[in-house]
Amino acid sequence: MLRAASEKDGTLELIRLTLQLVQRHNEDDITSDLKSYFVRVITEAKQISSDPGTVTSDILPESIELALRMKRYIGLSQEFEKVNNIDAVSPELAGTLLRKMENQPVYSHYIASAS
C-alpha cells in the first residue's frame, strides 16, 4: 500500500523547517506546537514504516508521506531511527536528514513508468 502512494512535494515542509531551524542553531524559534507536530510525524512515520497495517484515519498525511520516503530510501529511515524527540536532533543530524530528504535518488523504474 505504501509503495502505491505517490510522493507529494510540500507535504513535509514543516518537518524541513524544523530541521532547518535546528541546523542553524535556532531551536528557540521552534514553538511547542511545532515540536509536538514534529515528534508526532516522526513517531507515526516510524510506526507505519515498520507496520503499514497501523494506518488509521487519525494518522497525519505527512506521517504517511514520510513513511513512504523512509521505505523507499533506507538511509533516510536509518537516520530517522535516531530521532525520538526534537532534543535528539543535533545540528549535524538535522543537516544529514535535510540532505537525505532533498537528494533522494531517481531510479530508472520511476522514469520508465513516467513515460
C-alpha positions in Angstrom: 0.0 0.0 0.0 2.8 2.5 0.9 4.6 1.8 -2.4 1.5 2.6 -4.4 1.2 6.1 -2.9 2.6 9.0 -4.9 5.1 11.4 -3.4 3.7 14.9 -2.8 6.0 17.8 -2.8 5.4 20.2 0.0 3.7 17.9 2.5 6.8 17.7 4.6 7.6 21.5 4.7 7.1 21.8 8.4 9.4 18.9 9.1 12.0 20.5 6.8 11.5 23.9 8.5 12.1 22.3 11.9 15.2 20.6 10.7 16.5 23.8 9.2 15.9 25.7 12.5 17.9 23.0 14.4 20.6 23.0 11.8 21.0 26.8 12.1 21.0 26.6 15.9 17.7 28.4 16.1 15.9 25.9 18.4 14.4 28.8 20.4 12.3 29.7 17.3 10.6 26.3 17.4 7.3 26.6 19.1 6.0 23.9 21.4 3.2 23.2 18.9 5.8 22.7 16.1 7.9 20.4 18.4 4.8 18.3 19.1 3.9 18.1 15.5 7.5 17.1 14.5 7.6 14.4 17.1 4.1 13.1 16.1 5.0 12.9 12.4 8.3 11.2 13.1 6.8 8.7 15.6 3.8 7.9 13.3 6.1 7.6 10.3 8.4 5.1 12.0 5.4 3.1 13.2 3.8 3.0 9.7 7.2 2.1 8.1 7.6 -0.9 10.4 4.0 -1.9 10.3 1.8 -0.4 7.5 -1.2 -2.1 9.0 -1.2 0.5 11.7 -2.6 3.3 9.4 -5.8 4.7 10.7 -7.9 7.7 9.9 -6.2 9.8 12.6 -2.7 9.4 11.1 -1.4 12.6 9.6 -0.9 12.6 5.8 2.6 13.9 6.5 3.4 10.9 8.5 2.3 8.6 5.6 4.4 10.7 3.2 7.5 10.4 5.5 6.9 6.7 6.0 6.7 6.2 2.2 10.1 8.0 1.8 11.6 6.0 4.7 10.6 2.8 2.9 12.0 3.9 -0.4 15.2 5.3 0.9 16.8 3.1 3.6 19.5 5.7 4.5 16.7 8.1 5.4 15.0 5.5 7.6 18.2 4.7 9.4 18.8 8.4 10.2 15.2 9.0 11.5 15.6 5.9 13.8 17.9 8.1 15.8 15.1 10.7 16.4 12.7 10.2 19.4 12.2 13.9 20.1 13.4 17.3 18.9 16.2 17.3 21.5 17.7 14.2 19.9 18.3 16.1 16.7 21.7 17.8 16.6 22.5 20.4 14.0 24.7 17.8 12.2 21.9 15.2 12.2 19.4 17.9 11.0 21.8 18.7 8.1 22.1 15.0 7.3 18.3 14.5 7.3 17.8 17.5 5.1 20.3 16.3 2.6 18.9 12.8 2.5 15.3 14.2 2.1 16.4 16.6 -0.7 18.9 14.3 -2.5 16.9 11.2 -2.9 18.0 9.1 -5.9 15.9 8.7 -9.0 15.5 5.1 -10.1 15.1 4.0 -13.6 11.8 2.3 -13.0 10.3 5.6 -11.9 11.4 7.2 -15.2 10.1 4.3 -17.2 6.7 4.5 -15.6 6.5 8.2 -16.2 7.0 7.7 -20.0 
